[in-house]
Amino acid sequence: MSAHCCHHDAATEGATRDPRYRRVLWAALAVNAAMFAVEIAGGLASGSVSLLADAVDFAGDAANYGLSLAVLSLSLAWRARAALVKAASMGLFGVAVLGRAGWQALHGVPPEPLTMGAIGALALAANVGVAIALYAWRDGDANMRSIWLCTRNDAIGNVAVMAAALGVFGTGTAWPDLAVAALMASLALAASLSVLRQARGELAHTH
């Protein structure tokens, strides 16, 4: 093993024992749980698939933060196994959103753009705050990296939801909302594959 790898592993192990990191995870869990409730209500009220998709993503992230807190002080192998669970959940989220968008394309009506835009802006503020708090730990093990990727993807998704709201307002159609939902699903699938590869590598390293 190279000296660089040894240094990286030591830095990651130190981060997992950092009480600041644990506090950030607890705060992120609370923010994500609150935004899940807000976006579910807003998505149902506005008829927006992208908001509902983002709400489900917030719920998944809250669960992931809880799982990360549970394994934070355990060995690298257990943290890698937790990352595999999170990779699977991100992948399932992506598939579910694609399915919902397809159904909405066949049966849905245009969503209400003002609600979409307002809630998208609130969600963006929440995710940017969490991303800033987590930035220092973005290059850790697969478990830590999955947390960072989820938060980064959420912020990108929030910007896209706001853009979709403008698109729906300007065109009077549901297609901007559906396109953003598909984009969010694609990001989830890409992040899932990235975390899966890293977690499998870490598991192989521990054997």
C-alpha positions as CSV (number, residue, x, y, z in Angstrom):
1,M,0.0,0.0,0.0
2,S,1.3,3.5,-0.9
3,A,2.0,6.1,1.7
4,H,-0.7,8.2,0.1
5,C,-3.3,5.5,0.7
6,C,-2.1,5.0,4.3
7,H,-2.5,8.7,4.8
8,H,-6.0,8.8,3.2
9,D,-7.2,5.8,5.4
10,A,-5.9,7.4,8.5
11,A,-7.6,10.7,7.6
12,T,-10.9,8.9,7.0
13,E,-10.7,7.0,10.3
14,G,-10.0,10.3,12.1
15,A,-13.0,11.9,10.4
16,T,-15.3,9.1,11.5
17,R,-14.4,9.8,15.1
18,D,-14.7,13.6,14.8
19,P,-17.6,14.8,16.9
20,R,-18.1,17.7,14.5
21,Y,-18.9,15.2,11.7
22,R,-21.4,13.4,13.9
23,R,-23.1,16.7,14.7
24,V,-23.3,17.7,11.1
25,L,-24.9,14.3,10.2
26,W,-27.5,14.8,12.9
27,A,-28.3,18.3,11.6
28,A,-28.5,17.0,8.1
29,L,-30.9,14.3,9.1
30,A,-33.2,16.8,10.7
31,V,-33.1,19.1,7.7
32,N,-33.8,16.3,5.3
33,A,-36.7,14.9,7.4
34,A,-38.3,18.4,7.6
35,M,-37.9,19.0,3.8
36,F,-39.4,15.6,3.0
37,A,-42.6,16.7,4.7
38,V,-42.6,20.1,3.0
39,E,-42.0,18.7,-0.5
40,I,-44.5,15.9,-0.2
41,A,-47.2,18.4,0.7
42,G,-46.0,20.8,-2.1
43,G,-45.7,18.0,-4.7
44,L,-49.2,16.8,-4.0
45,A,-50.6,20.3,-4.0
46,S,-48.9,21.3,-7.2
47,G,-49.0,18.0,-9.1
48,S,-45.2,18.2,-9.7
49,V,-43.4,14.9,-10.3
50,S,-40.0,16.6,-9.8
51,L,-41.1,17.8,-6.4
52,L,-42.4,14.4,-5.4
53,A,-39.2,12.9,-6.6
54,D,-37.1,15.3,-4.6
55,A,-39.3,14.6,-1.5
56,V,-38.6,10.9,-1.8
57,D,-34.9,11.7,-2.2
58,F,-35.0,13.8,1.0
59,A,-36.6,10.8,2.8
60,G,-33.9,8.5,1.5
61,D,-31.2,10.9,2.5
62,A,-32.6,11.2,6.0
63,A,-32.6,7.4,6.3
64,N,-29.0,7.3,4.9
65,Y,-27.8,9.9,7.4
66,G,-29.3,7.7,10.2
67,L,-27.6,4.6,8.8
68,S,-24.3,6.5,8.5
69,L,-24.6,7.6,12.2
70,A,-25.2,3.9,13.2
71,V,-22.1,2.6,11.5
72,L,-19.8,5.7,11.9
73,S,-17.7,4.2,14.7
74,L,-17.6,0.7,13.2
75,S,-14.9,-0.8,10.9
76,L,-14.3,0.1,7.3
77,A,-15.9,-3.1,6.2
78,W,-19.1,-2.3,8.0
79,R,-19.1,1.2,6.6
80,A,-18.6,-0.1,3.1
81,R,-21.5,-2.5,3.6
82,A,-23.7,0.4,4.7
83,A,-22.5,2.2,1.5
84,L,-23.7,-0.7,-0.6
85,V,-27.2,-0.4,1.0
86,K,-27.2,3.3,0.2
87,A,-26.0,2.7,-3.4
88,A,-28.9,0.3,-3.8
89,S,-31.4,2.8,-2.4
90,M,-30.1,5.5,-4.8
91,G,-30.5,3.1,-7.7
92,L,-34.0,2.2,-6.7
93,F,-34.9,5.8,-6.3
94,G,-33.7,6.5,-9.8
95,V,-35.7,3.7,-11.3
96,A,-38.9,4.7,-9.3
97,V,-38.6,8.3,-10.5
98,L,-38.3,7.2,-14.1
99,G,-41.3,5.1,-13.8
100,R,-43.4,7.9,-12.2
101,A,-42.3,10.3,-14.9
102,G,-43.4,7.9,-17.6
103,W,-46.8,7.4,-16.0
104,Q,-47.2,11.1,-15.6
105,A,-46.3,11.7,-19.3
106,L,-49.2,9.4,-20.2
107,H,-51.8,10.4,-17.7
108,G,-50.8,13.7,-16.0
109,V,-51.6,17.4,-16.3
110,P,-49.2,20.4,-16.1
111,P,-48.2,21.1,-12.4
112,E,-48.7,24.5,-10.7
113,P,-45.4,26.3,-11.3
114,L,-45.4,28.9,-8.5
115,T,-45.6,26.3,-5.7
116,M,-42.8,24.3,-7.5
117,G,-40.5,27.3,-7.7
118,A,-41.0,28.5,-4.1
119,I,-40.5,25.0,-2.6
120,G,-37.6,24.4,-4.9
121,A,-35.9,27.6,-3.7
122,L,-36.4,26.5,0.0
123,A,-35.0,23.1,-0.7
124,L,-32.0,24.6,-2.5
125,A,-31.2,26.7,0.5
126,A,-31.5,23.7,2.8
127,N,-29.2,21.5,0.6
128,V,-26.6,24.2,0.1
129,G,-26.3,24.6,3.8
130,V,-25.9,20.9,4.3
131,A,-23.4,20.7,1.4
132,I,-21.3,23.4,2.9
133,A,-21.3,21.7,6.3
134,L,-20.2,18.4,4.7
135,Y,-17.7,19.8,2.2
136,A,-14.7,19.0,4.4
137,W,-15.5,15.3,4.4
138,R,-16.3,14.8,0.7
139,D,-13.3,12.6,-0.1
140,G,-13.6,10.0,2.7
141,D,-14.5,6.4,2.4
142,A,-17.5,5.1,0.3
143,N,-19.9,5.7,3.2
144,M,-18.8,9.4,3.5
145,R,-18.6,9.8,-0.2
146,S,-22.2,8.6,-0.6
147,I,-23.3,11.2,1.8
148,W,-21.6,14.0,-0.1
149,L,-22.9,12.7,-3.5
150,C,-26.5,12.6,-2.2
151,T,-26.2,16.2,-1.0
152,R,-24.6,17.4,-4.1
153,N,-27.2,15.8,-6.3
154,D,-30.0,17.2,-4.2
155,A,-28.7,20.8,-4.7
156,I,-28.4,20.2,-8.5
157,G,-31.9,18.8,-8.4
158,N,-33.3,21.8,-6.6
159,V,-31.9,24.2,-9.2
160,A,-33.4,22.0,-11.9
161,V,-36.8,22.0,-10.2
162,M,-36.8,25.8,-10.2
163,A,-35.8,25.8,-13.8
164,A,-38.7,23.3,-14.5
165,A,-41.1,25.6,-12.7
166,L,-40.1,28.4,-15.1
167,G,-40.5,26.0,-18.0
168,V,-43.9,24.9,-17.0
169,F,-44.9,28.5,-16.5
170,G,-43.7,29.5,-19.9
171,T,-45.0,26.6,-21.9
172,G,-48.1,25.5,-20.0
173,T,-47.0,21.9,-20.4
174,A,-45.7,19.2,-18.0
175,W,-42.7,18.4,-20.1
176,P,-40.2,20.6,-18.2
177,D,-41.2,19.0,-14.9
178,L,-40.9,15.5,-16.4
179,A,-37.5,16.3,-18.0
180,V,-36.2,17.4,-14.6
181,A,-37.5,14.3,-12.9
182,A,-35.7,12.2,-15.5
183,L,-32.5,14.2,-14.8
184,M,-32.7,13.6,-11.1
185,A,-33.2,9.9,-11.7
186,S,-30.1,9.8,-13.9
187,L,-28.0,11.6,-11.2
188,A,-29.2,9.0,-8.7
189,L,-28.3,6.1,-10.9
190,A,-24.8,7.6,-11.7
191,A,-24.1,8.2,-8.0
192,S,-25.3,4.7,-7.1
193,L,-22.8,3.2,-9.5
194,S,-20.0,5.4,-8.3
195,V,-20.6,4.5,-4.6
196,L,-21.1,0.8,-5.5
197,R,-17.7,0.6,-7.2
198,Q,-15.9,2.3,-4.3
199,A,-17.7,0.3,-1.6
200,R,-16.8,-3.0,-3.4
201,G,-13.2,-1.9,-3.7
202,E,-13.1,-1.1,0.0
203,L,-14.6,-4.5,0.9
204,A,-12.1,-6.3,-1.2
205,H,-9.3,-4.3,0.5
206,T,-10.5,-5.5,4.0
207,H,-10.3,-9.2,3.1
